[in-house]
Amino acid sequence: MAPGSPSGSGQGWRIVSVALGTGVLTFLITFLQAGQPVVVSGLIAAGGAIGALGVVWALLESLWRRGLATVAVGAAIVAASLVIPALYDPGSSSDWSPVPPTLVASGQAHTCAVSGSKGLLCWGWNHVGQLGIGTKDDATRPVAVSLPEGVKSVVSGNEFTCALLNSRGVWCWGENLEGQLGTGMAGRELRSDHPQAVQGLSMGIASLAAGYSHACAVTSAGGLFCWGANNAGQVGNGTRTDTSEPTAVTGLSSGVRQVAAGVNHTCALLIDNRVQCWGDLDSEGEASGYTSPRTIGGLPGQPVGIAAGRYGTCVLSADATVYCWGWNPADPLLRAGQSQTPSPISGLSGNVQRIAIGDGAACAILTDRTVRCWGSNENGELGDGTTTQRVFPTVVVGLQNVVDIAPGTGHTCALTADSSVYCWGSNSSGQLGAAVGSESLRPVKVTTP
């Protein structure tokens, strides 16, 4: 048959190639929506392989047949195999998640921060290796944490720390009594003073949250996995049994946009604009724990951010108003004891950009990049120059251009736009980045290496 004339076999191959390409792309989108990072990576590889084969076949046939339609089909398949992974790759800039990365984290008496080109730095209390620096010695100055690659964000629990790497994998270190490191094993003897990879979360993670002894990860497709202590159902898998490896949270009404973790409870801001929580929601003990998500009612407006502390939870609405609920024996987050009804926090003037809650204090970053804090102030953790407990938000003195803030247990730290870290409050173990005992009622700049 002369070159350029129709070919029945060529038409058949065209149909097969288009079918294969369409099938792979369909499966890619389906599994991406399901939030299965490991499966997605395999499908992306398969899509790339089929696309490559398609374009090779198309080029060969075009040379033989001069069939422009075939070239177009082959080019479309390979283009799709390259574009779809780029659009949905968890590490790409097109990640749908609107949640800003957590760049500073405060635990019970330790602090970690992602500080520009200096990478991840940690300092303070280290008796179970929560600094991740290869020893269990306290550090009164920031020490670099050795990780396989750069860090996108960091979160701290009571005595453990987790980092989200640039490749969107998760690593944790420190205490592991309840399996909070996510390595598949639990026990005091299995605590680690250096980072450990979390099982099954080597890629595809958008953001993290850490509670007292449990942690959670949101996938780039809106899935949610939690692990660690589960005495009150805070892992959200329908049981009260601790789990040492990530397990999917069941019963959510839609995909997850952001997750927040307290001592024994967890809350998620969902894509459908609902807020659902589970675990010990009223601090009355294990028996009150919900082992699966329940919707929080009474939230006016559209929620755009969420934070959880010891027993309290706060939501930031689209109109920049903060609503809080729950009960905390150490602070007046709600100005009126225990409540399951979200109440607005006065004194923030609808100018809030970001919120965070610690063990006894809550803080808000305003649109002008200054900070207001309220709640317990026994150790000066509000940063207003006093130790007076504040019912209403008070100005953190001398702090400007703040991009992230992390109240801990008795101390608070903030990161500014120039990657500087400021801390204040208790310094029992060097968590302010200064010699032990040098507490501060006002922000003090941490000297970094």
N, C-alpha and C positions, 0 to 999 in steps of 0.2 A: 504494500500500500504506500502511495507516495506521501512524502512529508507534508504536513498541514491538512491532510484529509481526516474526516471524523474517525474515531476509534471506539468501538463498543467497550473494549477492555479498559481503555483510558477513562471512559465515563464511569465504569464500575469502581475503579480506584478512587476517582473523585468522590463518589458517594461514601465509600469506606472511610476515606480520610476525613471528610466533613463530619461523619457520624462519630468517629473516634474523638476528634477535637471537641465536638459539642458535648459528648458524654463526659469527657474529662473536666471540662469547664463547669458543667452542671454539678458534678460531684465535688469539685473544689469549692464552689459557692455554698453548697449544702453543708459540707463538713465545717467550713469556716464559720457559718452561722451557728453550728452546734458547739463551737468552742473546743475543738479537739486538736491541740497544737501538734501532737505527734503524727496523727493521721494526715493533717494538712501538709506537713513537710513531705510525706511520702507521695501525696497526690500532686503536690507542686513538682516534685521530681518526675513523676509519671507524665504530667502535662508537658514539661519541658522536653522529655524524651520523645513523646509522640509528636510534639510540634516540630522538633528537629528532624525526625524521620519524614514528616509531611513536607517540609520545605526542601529536603534533599530530593525526595521523590518528585516534587513539583519542578525543581530546577532541571532534573534529568529529563523528565517528560517534555518540558518546555523546549529544551534543546532539540529533542527529537521531533516533537509535534508542532512546535511553535505555538502552543496553546496558551494564550494570554489568560483565559479563565482559570486554567490550572494554576498558573503562577499566582493569581490573585487568591485562590483558595489556600494554597500552601503558605503564602505570606500572611494571610489572616490567621491561620492556625498558630504559626510560630509567634506572631505578634501577640496573640491572646495568651500564649503560654508564658510570655515574658511580662506582659502588662498586668495580668491578674495577680501573679505573685507579688509584683512590685506594689500594687495597690493594697494588698492585704497582708503583706509581710509584717509581722509584729514589730520588726525593728525599723520600719520605714517611717518617714515623716508624715505619711498620710494616715497614721493611726487615728481612728475615729474618737478615741477616748479624750474628753475635754479636761480630764483631771490633771492638774499640774503635778510634776514630780515632787516627792517629799525629799528635800535636800538636807534637812537637819532633823535629828531624832533624839529624844531624851528618855532614858529608862529610869529605873529606881534611883540610881546614883551614877549613871554613866551617860555619855553624850557621843554622838557620831555626826559627822557632817560631810557632805560632798562639796569639796572646796576647789572648784575650778580645775586647773591642771595638776593640783596636788593630789587629786583622787580622793578616796575615802579615808577620813581621819577619825579615830576614836580615842576617848580619854575618860578617866574616872575609875569607878569601882570595877574590879576585874576578877573577883574571887572564883568565878566559874568559867572564865574565859570569854565573857560577853564583849570584850573589846576586839577579839579576833586577831590578836597580835602574836600568837604563838606562845604566850606565857599566861600565868594567872596573877601576875603582879599588877597592882594598881598603877595608873599612869596619870600624873598631874599635868602633863603636857600632851598635846595631840600626837598620836603615833599612826603611821600609815598602815592600812590593812592590805595584806597581799591577796589579790584576787586575780583570776585568769585574764580579766579584761576590765575596761572602764565601768564605772557604776552610774546608773541612771537615777536611782533613788535609794533611800535607806529608811528603815523603820526599826523601832526598838520596843521590845516587850519589857517585862519587869527585869529579867536577868538574861535576856537573849537579844540578838540583833539579826536582821535579815536585809539583804541587799538585792536589788533588781539590777542585773547587768545590762550593758548596752545591747547584747544579743537577745535580751528579754528572758533570760534564765534567772532562777532564784537560788541564792546561797544563804545559809543561816549558820550561826555559831552561838556558843554559850550554854546555858542550862538546857537539859534535855529530859528532865524527869518525866514529863507528860508527853514527850514526843514532839515538842515544839520546833525541833530542827527539821522535821519532815524527812528524815533519812530512812524511815522504815523500821527504826529501832528506838527504844526509849529506855531511860534509866539514868540515875546519877553518874554511873560509871561510863556512860556514853555521851556525857557533855563534851563539848569540844572548844578548845581555845584557838582554833583556826577554822576558816570557812569550810562548810560542807554543802555539796549540791543537794538541793531538795528533789526528791524522787518525782519523776514525771513532769517536772516544770523546767525543762532545759531551754524552752523557747516559748514564744507566744503569750507572754504575760504583760499586761498593760500597767497594773498598779498593785500595791501591797498595803496591808494593814496588820498591825500587831497588837494583841491584847496583853493581858497579864502573862498568860502561858499558852496562848494559841495565836495562830496567824492565818491570814487569808490572802488569796491572790485572785485578781480579776483578769480574765483572759482578754485578748484583743478583740475577740468576737462576743464578749459579754457574758461568758461563763464565769462561775465562781467556785473556787476550791478552798477548803479550810482544813486545818490540821492542828494537833496538839491537845491541850486540856479540853475536856468535854463534860465536866461534872454537872454542868447546868444546861447542857444542850447547845452550847455556844458554837459548836462546829456546824450545826444545822443539818445533820444527816439522819435525823429521826431517832437518835440514840443518846445515851449519856455515857458512852464509853470512849475513853481517850483514843485518839488515832495518831499514829506516828508517821503517816504518809497522807498527802493531800487527798481529800474526798470531796466529791461534788455536793454542793448544797442543793437540797431538793425542795420543791414546793414554791419556788419563786414565780411570781406572776409574769415576769418578762426577763430579758437580759439585764445585766448589771452594768451600771455606769461607774459607781464608786462604792467602796466598802469601808466601814469603820469598825474598830474593835475596842471593847472596854475590858473590864476585869473578867466578867463571866457572861458577857453578851456581845452580840454582833448585829450591825445594822447595814443595810444596803440601799443605796439610791438607785432605782431601776430606770430603765430606758422609757418605761411607760409613765414615768414621773411619780410613781408610788415610792414610799419608804416602807420597807419591811424589816422587822427585827426578830431575833430569836435568842434563846438563852435566858439568863436570870435578869428579867426586865424590871423587877421591883426590889431587888436586893434583899428579899426575904428568905433566901436560902435555896438549896438545890431543888426542893420540891416545887418551887414556883417556876422553874425553868421550862421554856418552850423549846422543844427539840426540832421544830420546823418553823419557817417564817410566818409571821402574822403582820398584817398591814397596820401601820400607825395612822389613825385618823386625826382630823382636826388641824391639818397643815394647810393654811391658806396659801394660795399662789403656787408657783412652780418651784420645786426645790432644785438647786443647782450645786449644792455642796453639803457634805455631811461629816461630822466628827463625833467621836465617842471617847468618854473618859472612864473613871472608876465605875460609876453606876449611871452616869448621866449621858445624854445624847443631845446634840444640837444640829440644826439644819439651817443652811443659808438659802434664802429664797431668791428668786430672780429679781425682786425689787430691793435686794441688798439688806433685807431684814433678817435677824437671827431669831430662831425659835428653839427653845430647849425643853427637855422633859427628863424625868427620872429622879433619882434621889442619891445624894452623896452626903454621908455623915460629916465630911470635912469641909464642905463649902456650900454656899447658897446660890448655886447656879440658877435656880428658879426663883430665888427670893422668898420661897415659901415651902420648904421641906419637900416631901415626896409628892410627885404628880405624874400621871401617865398622859396628861393633856399638854401638848406643846404650847408654850407661853412665850410671847415676844420679850426680848431683852431690851430694856430701855437704855437710852444714853448712847446709842451707836449711830443715830441719825440717818439710817438707811444708806450708809456709805461703806459697807463691809465688802471686802474682796475675798477674804479667806478666813476660816475658823479652825481652831484646834483646842482640844481639851486634854488636861493631864490628870494626875491623881486627885488634885484638889483645886485646880485653877483652870480657867478658860481664857483664851485670848482671841482677838480678832485683828486681822490686818485690814486697815482702811484703804480706800482708793488713793489716798495721798501717801501711802506707804508708811504711815505711822501705826502704832499699836495701842490697843486698849485691852486690859486684862481685868478679871474680876474673880472673886472666890476666896479661897484660903490664902493667907499671906503670912503664916507663922514664921516662915524662913525668908521672907522678902521676895517670894517667887513672882509677885505681881510687878516688881520693878519700879514702884512709885516712890521709893526712898523711905518706906515705912514698913511696919509689920502689922498693919491694921487690915483686918478682913474687910473686903469690899463687896457690898451688895450690888452696886452698880459699876459698870466698866470705868476704869481709871487709866490715865495716860501713863505709859511706860516712858520714863524720863530719858531724854537725850538719844532716842532711837529713831532713825530715819532710814528711808529707802529699803525697807524690809521686804523680802520676797518669800520668806518662809519662817515659821515659828513652831516651837515644840515645847510645851509645858511638860515637865516630868513629875517626879515625886519630890517636891520641895525645891526644885530649881527649874529654870526656864532658859532656853537658848534660842537665838534667832540668827538667820542668815540674811545679809544685806546684798544689794545688787552688785557690789564689787567683790563678792565671795568672802567677805569678812564675817566672822562669827562672834557674837556677843552673848554672854551668859550672866545670870544673876540668881541670887537665892542661896540655898544651902551648898556647902562645899566640903561635906564630910569625907569624901573620897577623891577629891580633885576633879569633880564633874564640871567645875567652872573653868578648868584648864589652868588652874593656879595652885599654889601650895595649899595643902590641906589646912582647914581652919580659917582660911581667908574668905569668909562669907561676904556677900555684897548685896546691898539693897537696891542697887542700880546696875544697869548693864555695864559690863566690863569686856573690853575686846580681848579675845583669846589669841595668844601668840601661836601661829602655825609655823611648821618647819619650812 
